[in-house]
Amino acid sequence: MSTQGNKRFPSGNWFWHEWDKSVRSKEEVLEYLKMAKAVRANLLLNVGPTNEGILREEDEQVLQDLQN
């Protein structure tokens, strides 16, 4: 079951769902980090594990890309 999202939050969900394949790009995450730094805030990336306790491959890839 999918909850309708919007342009900014396409999945419309707060928690991990198997059918939710949305992921932010490296560039989007870097922009969020830039905004958080500007207002001296923390940024919660909210990358949660699947039912098996592992990160989705697409989430892991974006996090690894942030190191480069």
PyMOL Python script that loads the backbone (N, CA, C, O; Angstrom):
from pymol import cmd

cmd.read_pdbstr("""\
ATOM      1  N   MET A   1       0.840  -1.173   0.000  1.00  0.00           N
ATOM      2  CA  MET A   1       0.000   0.000   0.000  1.00  0.00           C
ATOM      3  C   MET A   1       0.888   1.241   0.000  1.00  0.00           C
ATOM      4  O   MET A   1       1.799   1.342   0.822  1.00  0.00           O
ATOM      5  N   SER A   2       0.649   2.156  -0.877  1.00  0.00           N
ATOM      6  CA  SER A   2       1.459   3.363  -0.996  1.00  0.00           C
ATOM      7  C   SER A   2       0.679   4.579  -0.536  1.00  0.00           C
ATOM      8  O   SER A   2      -0.495   4.740  -0.869  1.00  0.00           O
ATOM      9  N   THR A   3       1.334   5.429   0.228  1.00  0.00           N
ATOM     10  CA  THR A   3       0.760   6.697   0.613  1.00  0.00           C
ATOM     11  C   THR A   3       1.221   7.730  -0.394  1.00  0.00           C
ATOM     12  O   THR A   3       2.406   7.787  -0.724  1.00  0.00           O
ATOM     13  N   GLN A   4       0.313   8.539  -0.883  1.00  0.00           N
ATOM     14  CA  GLN A   4       0.670   9.534  -1.888  1.00  0.00           C
ATOM     15  C   GLN A   4       1.585  10.574  -1.274  1.00  0.00           C
ATOM     16  O   GLN A   4       1.294  11.123  -0.211  1.00  0.00           O
ATOM     17  N   GLY A   5       2.684  10.839  -1.943  1.00  0.00           N
ATOM     18  CA  GLY A   5       3.625  11.847  -1.493  1.00  0.00           C
ATOM     19  C   GLY A   5       3.452  13.129  -2.288  1.00  0.00           C
ATOM     20  O   GLY A   5       2.381  13.409  -2.827  1.00  0.00           O
ATOM     21  N   ASN A   6       4.516  13.891  -2.348  1.00  0.00           N
ATOM     22  CA  ASN A   6       4.517  15.110  -3.145  1.00  0.00           C
ATOM     23  C   ASN A   6       5.880  15.251  -3.804  1.00  0.00           C
ATOM     24  O   ASN A   6       6.721  14.360  -3.688  1.00  0.00           O
ATOM     25  N   LYS A   7       6.103  16.364  -4.495  1.00  0.00           N
ATOM     26  CA  LYS A   7       7.362  16.534  -5.226  1.00  0.00           C
ATOM     27  C   LYS A   7       8.565  16.469  -4.287  1.00  0.00           C
ATOM     28  O   LYS A   7       9.585  15.869  -4.626  1.00  0.00           O
ATOM     29  N   ARG A   8       8.453  17.075  -3.125  1.00  0.00           N
ATOM     30  CA  ARG A   8       9.574  17.118  -2.189  1.00  0.00           C
ATOM     31  C   ARG A   8       9.788  15.781  -1.466  1.00  0.00           C
ATOM     32  O   ARG A   8      10.923  15.379  -1.210  1.00  0.00           O
ATOM     33  N   PHE A   9       8.695  15.108  -1.144  1.00  0.00           N
ATOM     34  CA  PHE A   9       8.751  13.823  -0.449  1.00  0.00           C
ATOM     35  C   PHE A   9       7.926  12.813  -1.234  1.00  0.00           C
ATOM     36  O   PHE A   9       6.782  12.534  -0.875  1.00  0.00           O
ATOM     37  N   PRO A  10       8.499  12.260  -2.305  1.00  0.00           N
ATOM     38  CA  PRO A  10       7.729  11.420  -3.227  1.00  0.00           C
ATOM     39  C   PRO A  10       7.119  10.161  -2.625  1.00  0.00           C
ATOM     40  O   PRO A  10       6.049   9.736  -3.063  1.00  0.00           O
ATOM     41  N   SER A  11       7.755   9.563  -1.652  1.00  0.00           N
ATOM     42  CA  SER A  11       7.202   8.317  -1.122  1.00  0.00           C
ATOM     43  C   SER A  11       6.028   8.570  -0.188  1.00  0.00           C
ATOM     44  O   SER A  11       5.144   7.722  -0.065  1.00  0.00           O
ATOM     45  N   GLY A  12       6.006   9.721   0.470  1.00  0.00           N
ATOM     46  CA  GLY A  12       4.940  10.018   1.412  1.00  0.00           C
ATOM     47  C   GLY A  12       5.033   9.208   2.693  1.00  0.00           C
ATOM     48  O   GLY A  12       4.056   9.120   3.436  1.00  0.00           O
ATOM     49  N   ASN A  13       6.189   8.613   2.968  1.00  0.00           N
ATOM     50  CA  ASN A  13       6.348   7.726   4.118  1.00  0.00           C
ATOM     51  C   ASN A  13       7.492   8.155   5.020  1.00  0.00           C
ATOM     52  O   ASN A  13       8.464   8.772   4.583  1.00  0.00           O
ATOM     53  N   TRP A  14       7.347   7.811   6.290  1.00  0.00           N
ATOM     54  CA  TRP A  14       8.400   8.076   7.260  1.00  0.00           C
ATOM     55  C   TRP A  14       9.244   6.841   7.515  1.00  0.00           C
ATOM     56  O   TRP A  14      10.403   6.964   7.912  1.00  0.00           O
ATOM     57  N   PHE A  15       8.702   5.671   7.302  1.00  0.00           N
ATOM     58  CA  PHE A  15       9.387   4.440   7.669  1.00  0.00           C
ATOM     59  C   PHE A  15       9.709   3.608   6.443  1.00  0.00           C
ATOM     60  O   PHE A  15       9.193   3.855   5.353  1.00  0.00           O
ATOM     61  N   TRP A  16      10.578   2.610   6.639  1.00  0.00           N
ATOM     62  CA  TRP A  16      10.964   1.720   5.550  1.00  0.00           C
ATOM     63  C   TRP A  16       9.789   0.848   5.153  1.00  0.00           C
ATOM     64  O   TRP A  16       9.099   0.284   6.001  1.00  0.00           O
ATOM     65  N   HIS A  17       9.574   0.748   3.851  1.00  0.00           N
ATOM     66  CA  HIS A  17       8.588  -0.167   3.284  1.00  0.00           C
ATOM     67  C   HIS A  17       9.252  -0.846   2.096  1.00  0.00           C
ATOM     68  O   HIS A  17       9.971  -0.203   1.331  1.00  0.00           O
ATOM     69  N   GLU A  18       9.018  -2.125   1.943  1.00  0.00           N
ATOM     70  CA  GLU A  18       9.653  -2.886   0.872  1.00  0.00           C
ATOM     71  C   GLU A  18       9.370  -2.296  -0.508  1.00  0.00           C
ATOM     72  O   GLU A  18      10.238  -2.324  -1.380  1.00  0.00           O
ATOM     73  N   TRP A  19       8.185  -1.771  -0.711  1.00  0.00           N
ATOM     74  CA  TRP A  19       7.791  -1.241  -2.019  1.00  0.00           C
ATOM     75  C   TRP A  19       8.333   0.164  -2.278  1.00  0.00           C
ATOM     76  O   TRP A  19       8.271   0.645  -3.409  1.00  0.00           O
ATOM     77  N   ASP A  20       8.858   0.821  -1.260  1.00  0.00           N
ATOM     78  CA  ASP A  20       9.348   2.202  -1.401  1.00  0.00           C
ATOM     79  C   ASP A  20      10.783   2.184  -1.906  1.00  0.00           C
ATOM     80  O   ASP A  20      11.694   1.805  -1.169  1.00  0.00           O
ATOM     81  N   LYS A  21      10.993   2.584  -3.137  1.00  0.00           N
ATOM     82  CA  LYS A  21      12.329   2.570  -3.739  1.00  0.00           C
ATOM     83  C   LYS A  21      12.910   3.975  -3.879  1.00  0.00           C
ATOM     84  O   LYS A  21      13.895   4.171  -4.592  1.00  0.00           O
ATOM     85  N   SER A  22      12.304   4.958  -3.199  1.00  0.00           N
ATOM     86  CA  SER A  22      12.800   6.327  -3.315  1.00  0.00           C
ATOM     87  C   SER A  22      14.141   6.463  -2.603  1.00  0.00           C
ATOM     88  O   SER A  22      14.391   5.814  -1.587  1.00  0.00           O
ATOM     89  N   VAL A  23      14.983   7.305  -3.147  1.00  0.00           N
ATOM     90  CA  VAL A  23      16.293   7.569  -2.559  1.00  0.00           C
ATOM     91  C   VAL A  23      16.745   8.951  -3.016  1.00  0.00           C
ATOM     92  O   VAL A  23      16.500   9.340  -4.158  1.00  0.00           O
ATOM     93  N   ARG A  24      17.394   9.683  -2.139  1.00  0.00           N
ATOM     94  CA  ARG A  24      17.926  11.003  -2.481  1.00  0.00           C
ATOM     95  C   ARG A  24      19.284  10.834  -3.151  1.00  0.00           C
ATOM     96  O   ARG A  24      20.038   9.917  -2.827  1.00  0.00           O
ATOM     97  N   SER A  25      19.581  11.714  -4.071  1.00  0.00           N
ATOM     98  CA  SER A  25      20.873  11.671  -4.752  1.00  0.00           C
ATOM     99  C   SER A  25      21.956  12.275  -3.861  1.00  0.00           C
ATOM    100  O   SER A  25      21.665  12.959  -2.880  1.00  0.00           O
ATOM    101  N   LYS A  26      23.185  12.013  -4.217  1.00  0.00           N
ATOM    102  CA  LYS A  26      24.324  12.594  -3.507  1.00  0.00           C
ATOM    103  C   LYS A  26      24.202  14.111  -3.493  1.00  0.00           C
ATOM    104  O   LYS A  26      24.439  14.746  -2.465  1.00  0.00           O
ATOM    105  N   GLU A  27      23.835  14.691  -4.626  1.00  0.00           N
ATOM    106  CA  GLU A  27      23.725  16.147  -4.731  1.00  0.00           C
ATOM    107  C   GLU A  27      22.632  16.693  -3.814  1.00  0.00           C
ATOM    108  O   GLU A  27      22.805  17.744  -3.196  1.00  0.00           O
ATOM    109  N   GLU A  28      21.515  15.987  -3.726  1.00  0.00           N
ATOM    110  CA  GLU A  28      20.431  16.429  -2.837  1.00  0.00           C
ATOM    111  C   GLU A  28      20.868  16.366  -1.374  1.00  0.00           C
ATOM    112  O   GLU A  28      20.598  17.286  -0.602  1.00  0.00           O
ATOM    113  N   VAL A  29      21.538  15.286  -1.001  1.00  0.00           N
ATOM    114  CA  VAL A  29      21.997  15.141   0.379  1.00  0.00           C
ATOM    115  C   VAL A  29      23.014  16.233   0.707  1.00  0.00           C
ATOM    116  O   VAL A  29      22.970  16.815   1.791  1.00  0.00           O
ATOM    117  N   LEU A  30      23.923  16.512  -0.219  1.00  0.00           N
ATOM    118  CA  LEU A  30      24.911  17.569   0.017  1.00  0.00           C
ATOM    119  C   LEU A  30      24.237  18.935   0.175  1.00  0.00           C
ATOM    120  O   LEU A  30      24.689  19.760   0.969  1.00  0.00           O
ATOM    121  N   GLU A  31      23.165  19.175  -0.571  1.00  0.00           N
ATOM    122  CA  GLU A  31      22.436  20.435  -0.430  1.00  0.00           C
ATOM    123  C   GLU A  31      21.761  20.524   0.940  1.00  0.00           C
ATOM    124  O   GLU A  31      21.769  21.583   1.569  1.00  0.00           O
ATOM    125  N   TYR A  32      21.175  19.407   1.406  1.00  0.00           N
ATOM    126  CA  TYR A  32      20.581  19.381   2.742  1.00  0.00           C
ATOM    127  C   TYR A  32      21.646  19.634   3.813  1.00  0.00           C
ATOM    128  O   TYR A  32      21.404  20.367   4.772  1.00  0.00           O
ATOM    129  N   LEU A  33      22.824  19.024   3.646  1.00  0.00           N
ATOM    130  CA  LEU A  33      23.920  19.246   4.596  1.00  0.00           C
ATOM    131  C   LEU A  33      24.355  20.709   4.608  1.00  0.00           C
ATOM    132  O   LEU A  33      24.641  21.269   5.666  1.00  0.00           O
ATOM    133  N   LYS A  34      24.403  21.319   3.440  1.00  0.00           N
ATOM    134  CA  LYS A  34      24.772  22.731   3.330  1.00  0.00           C
ATOM    135  C   LYS A  34      23.760  23.610   4.066  1.00  0.00           C
ATOM    136  O   LYS A  34      24.138  24.536   4.782  1.00  0.00           O
ATOM    137  N   MET A  35      22.479  23.314   3.884  1.00  0.00           N
ATOM    138  CA  MET A  35      21.438  24.096   4.572  1.00  0.00           C
ATOM    139  C   MET A  35      21.513  23.890   6.082  1.00  0.00           C
ATOM    140  O   MET A  35      21.374  24.845   6.847  1.00  0.00           O
ATOM    141  N   ALA A  36      21.731  22.655   6.511  1.00  0.00           N
ATOM    142  CA  ALA A  36      21.830  22.368   7.941  1.00  0.00           C
ATOM    143  C   ALA A  36      23.016  23.096   8.562  1.00  0.00           C
ATOM    144  O   ALA A  36      22.916  23.644   9.659  1.00  0.00           O
ATOM    145  N   LYS A  37      24.124  23.096   7.860  1.00  0.00           N
ATOM    146  CA  LYS A  37      25.310  23.787   8.366  1.00  0.00           C
ATOM    147  C   LYS A  37      25.056  25.286   8.485  1.00  0.00           C
ATOM    148  O   LYS A  37      25.492  25.919   9.446  1.00  0.00           O
ATOM    149  N   ALA A  38      24.358  25.847   7.519  1.00  0.00           N
ATOM    150  CA  ALA A  38      24.085  27.291   7.518  1.00  0.00           C
ATOM    151  C   ALA A  38      23.267  27.729   8.729  1.00  0.00           C
ATOM    152  O   ALA A  38      23.416  28.851   9.213  1.00  0.00           O
ATOM    153  N   VAL A  39      22.405  26.843   9.217  1.00  0.00           N
ATOM    154  CA  VAL A  39      21.583  27.202  10.378  1.00  0.00           C
ATOM    155  C   VAL A  39      22.050  26.473  11.645  1.00  0.00           C
ATOM    156  O   VAL A  39      21.356  26.449  12.662  1.00  0.00           O
ATOM    157  N   ARG A  40      23.248  25.879  11.550  1.00  0.00           N
ATOM    158  CA  ARG A  40      23.861  25.190  12.690  1.00  0.00           C
ATOM    159  C   ARG A  40      22.953  24.103  13.252  1.00  0.00           C
ATOM    160  O   ARG A  40      22.728  24.019  14.460  1.00  0.00           O
ATOM    161  N   ALA A  41      22.439  23.277  12.352  1.00  0.00           N
ATOM    162  CA  ALA A  41      21.502  22.218  12.732  1.00  0.00           C
ATOM    163  C   ALA A  41      22.101  20.848  12.442  1.00  0.00           C
ATOM    164  O   ALA A  41      23.057  20.720  11.677  1.00  0.00           O
ATOM    165  N   ASN A  42      21.535  19.849  13.053  1.00  0.00           N
ATOM    166  CA  ASN A  42      21.869  18.466  12.743  1.00  0.00           C
ATOM    167  C   ASN A  42      21.007  18.019  11.567  1.00  0.00           C
ATOM    168  O   ASN A  42      19.918  18.550  11.349  1.00  0.00           O
ATOM    169  N   LEU A  43      21.495  17.053  10.824  1.00  0.00           N
ATOM    170  CA  LEU A  43      20.726  16.496   9.723  1.00  0.00           C
ATOM    171  C   LEU A  43      20.555  15.000   9.950  1.00  0.00           C
ATOM    172  O   LEU A  43      21.536  14.258  10.007  1.00  0.00           O
ATOM    173  N   LEU A  44      19.329  14.569  10.077  1.00  0.00           N
ATOM    174  CA  LEU A  44      19.022  13.157  10.226  1.00  0.00           C
ATOM    175  C   LEU A  44      18.759  12.598   8.845  1.00  0.00           C
ATOM    176  O   LEU A  44      17.780  12.973   8.199  1.00  0.00           O
ATOM    177  N   LEU A  45      19.623  11.702   8.384  1.00  0.00           N
ATOM    178  CA  LEU A  45      19.475  11.140   7.043  1.00  0.00           C
ATOM    179  C   LEU A  45      18.376  10.080   6.986  1.00  0.00           C
ATOM    180  O   LEU A  45      17.852   9.793   5.910  1.00  0.00           O
ATOM    181  N   ASN A  46      18.024   9.500   8.123  1.00  0.00           N
ATOM    182  CA  ASN A  46      16.913   8.556   8.194  1.00  0.00           C
ATOM    183  C   ASN A  46      17.067   7.394   7.217  1.00  0.00           C
ATOM    184  O   ASN A  46      16.150   7.068   6.464  1.00  0.00           O
ATOM    185  N   VAL A  47      18.230   6.790   7.246  1.00  0.00           N
ATOM    186  CA  VAL A  47      18.497   5.607   6.430  1.00  0.00           C
ATOM    187  C   VAL A  47      18.363   4.403   7.350  1.00  0.00           C
ATOM    188  O   VAL A  47      19.273   4.072   8.109  1.00  0.00           O
ATOM    189  N   GLY A  48      17.222   3.764   7.264  1.00  0.00           N
ATOM    190  CA  GLY A  48      16.953   2.655   8.168  1.00  0.00           C
ATOM    191  C   GLY A  48      17.170   1.302   7.525  1.00  0.00           C
ATOM    192  O   GLY A  48      17.171   1.181   6.300  1.00  0.00           O
ATOM    193  N   PRO A  49      17.353   0.288   8.347  1.00  0.00           N
ATOM    194  CA  PRO A  49      17.561  -1.063   7.819  1.00  0.00           C
ATOM    195  C   PRO A  49      16.258  -1.691   7.345  1.00  0.00           C
ATOM    196  O   PRO A  49      15.166  -1.281   7.740  1.00  0.00           O
ATOM    197  N   THR A  50      16.400  -2.682   6.502  1.00  0.00           N
ATOM    198  CA  THR A  50      15.266  -3.478   6.030  1.00  0.00           C
ATOM    199  C   THR A  50      14.831  -4.444   7.125  1.00  0.00           C
ATOM    200  O   THR A  50      15.383  -4.435   8.226  1.00  0.00           O
ATOM    201  N   ASN A  51      13.854  -5.265   6.823  1.00  0.00           N
ATOM    202  CA  ASN A  51      13.419  -6.292   7.784  1.00  0.00           C
ATOM    203  C   ASN A  51      14.530  -7.276   8.119  1.00  0.00           C
ATOM    204  O   ASN A  51      14.500  -7.922   9.166  1.00  0.00           O
ATOM    205  N   GLU A  52      15.522  -7.390   7.218  1.00  0.00           N
ATOM    206  CA  GLU A  52      16.653  -8.292   7.448  1.00  0.00           C
ATOM    207  C   GLU A  52      17.782  -7.620   8.233  1.00  0.00           C
ATOM    208  O   GLU A  52      18.796  -8.250   8.536  1.00  0.00           O
ATOM    209  N   GLY A  53      17.597  -6.329   8.561  1.00  0.00           N
ATOM    210  CA  GLY A  53      18.605  -5.628   9.342  1.00  0.00           C
ATOM    211  C   GLY A  53      19.766  -5.085   8.527  1.00  0.00           C
ATOM    212  O   GLY A  53      20.818  -4.782   9.088  1.00  0.00           O
ATOM    213  N   ILE A  54      19.600  -4.956   7.215  1.00  0.00           N
ATOM    214  CA  ILE A  54      20.669  -4.423   6.361  1.00  0.00           C
ATOM    215  C   ILE A  54      20.168  -3.171   5.635  1.00  0.00           C
ATOM    216  O   ILE A  54      18.964  -2.961   5.491  1.00  0.00           O
ATOM    217  N   LEU A  55      21.101  -2.360   5.190  1.00  0.00           N
ATOM    218  CA  LEU A  55      20.728  -1.190   4.399  1.00  0.00           C
ATOM    219  C   LEU A  55      20.436  -1.601   2.969  1.00  0.00           C
ATOM    220  O   LEU A  55      21.046  -2.534   2.446  1.00  0.00           O
ATOM    221  N   ARG A  56      19.505  -0.903   2.338  1.00  0.00           N
ATOM    222  CA  ARG A  56      19.244  -1.161   0.923  1.00  0.00           C
ATOM    223  C   ARG A  56      20.489  -0.762   0.130  1.00  0.00           C
ATOM    224  O   ARG A  56      21.203   0.170   0.499  1.00  0.00           O
ATOM    225  N   GLU A  57      20.730  -1.470  -0.942  1.00  0.00           N
ATOM    226  CA  GLU A  57      21.896  -1.210  -1.785  1.00  0.00           C
ATOM    227  C   GLU A  57      21.919   0.239  -2.274  1.00  0.00           C
ATOM    228  O   GLU A  57      22.975   0.871  -2.273  1.00  0.00           O
ATOM    229  N   GLU A  58      20.774   0.770  -2.689  1.00  0.00           N
ATOM    230  CA  GLU A  58      20.727   2.144  -3.202  1.00  0.00           C
ATOM    231  C   GLU A  58      21.033   3.185  -2.120  1.00  0.00           C
ATOM    232  O   GLU A  58      21.650   4.211  -2.408  1.00  0.00           O
ATOM    233  N   ASP A  59      20.605   2.927  -0.872  1.00  0.00           N
ATOM    234  CA  ASP A  59      20.933   3.840   0.228  1.00  0.00           C
ATOM    235  C   ASP A  59      22.422   3.776   0.550  1.00  0.00           C
ATOM    236  O   ASP A  59      23.075   4.802   0.743  1.00  0.00           O
ATOM    237  N   GLU A  60      22.941   2.562   0.603  1.00  0.00           N
ATOM    238  CA  GLU A  60      24.362   2.368   0.892  1.00  0.00           C
ATOM    239  C   GLU A  60      25.226   3.066  -0.165  1.00  0.00           C
ATOM    240  O   GLU A  60      26.252   3.661   0.165  1.00  0.00           O
ATOM    241  N   GLN A  61      24.814   2.994  -1.418  1.00  0.00           N
ATOM    242  CA  GLN A  61      25.589   3.606  -2.505  1.00  0.00           C
ATOM    243  C   GLN A  61      25.653   5.122  -2.344  1.00  0.00           C
ATOM    244  O   GLN A  61      26.719   5.711  -2.518  1.00  0.00           O
ATOM    245  N   VAL A  62      24.538   5.758  -2.016  1.00  0.00           N
ATOM    246  CA  VAL A  62      24.540   7.215  -1.826  1.00  0.00           C
ATOM    247  C   VAL A  62      25.436   7.592  -0.654  1.00  0.00           C
ATOM    248  O   VAL A  62      26.192   8.559  -0.742  1.00  0.00           O
ATOM    249  N   LEU A  63      25.361   6.841   0.440  1.00  0.00           N
ATOM    250  CA  LEU A  63      26.215   7.132   1.592  1.00  0.00           C
ATOM    251  C   LEU A  63      27.696   6.980   1.232  1.00  0.00           C
ATOM    252  O   LEU A  63      28.523   7.792   1.647  1.00  0.00           O
ATOM    253  N   GLN A  64      28.027   5.953   0.468  1.00  0.00           N
ATOM    254  CA  GLN A  64      29.425   5.776   0.039  1.00  0.00           C
ATOM    255  C   GLN A  64      29.843   6.908  -0.905  1.00  0.00           C
ATOM    256  O   GLN A  64      30.976   7.384  -0.840  1.00  0.00           O
ATOM    257  N   ASP A  65      28.941   7.332  -1.773  1.00  0.00           N
ATOM    258  CA  ASP A  65      29.251   8.420  -2.697  1.00  0.00           C
ATOM    259  C   ASP A  65      29.553   9.731  -1.972  1.00  0.00           C
ATOM    260  O   ASP A  65      30.302  10.565  -2.482  1.00  0.00           O
ATOM    261  N   LEU A  66      28.977   9.912  -0.793  1.00  0.00           N
ATOM    262  CA  LEU A  66      29.217  11.136  -0.013  1.00  0.00           C
ATOM    263  C   LEU A  66      30.676  11.246   0.422  1.00  0.00           C
ATOM    264  O   LEU A  66      31.171  12.344   0.676  1.00  0.00           O
ATOM    265  N   GLN A  67      31.355  10.121   0.504  1.00  0.00           N
ATOM    266  CA  GLN A  67      32.762  10.131   0.923  1.00  0.00           C
ATOM    267  C   GLN A  67      33.674  10.621  -0.192  1.00  0.00           C
ATOM    268  O   GLN A  67      34.814  11.005   0.067  1.00  0.00           O
ATOM    269  N   ASN A  68      33.197  10.612  -1.399  1.00  0.00           N
ATOM    270  CA  ASN A  68      34.027  11.001  -2.546  1.00  0.00           C
ATOM    271  C   ASN A  68      33.832  12.458  -2.908  1.00  0.00           C
ATOM    272  O   ASN A  68      34.454  12.949  -3.850  1.00  0.00           O
TER     273      ASN A  68
END
""", "prot")
cmd.dss("prot")
cmd.show_as("cartoon", "prot")
cmd.util.cbc("prot")
cmd.orient("prot")
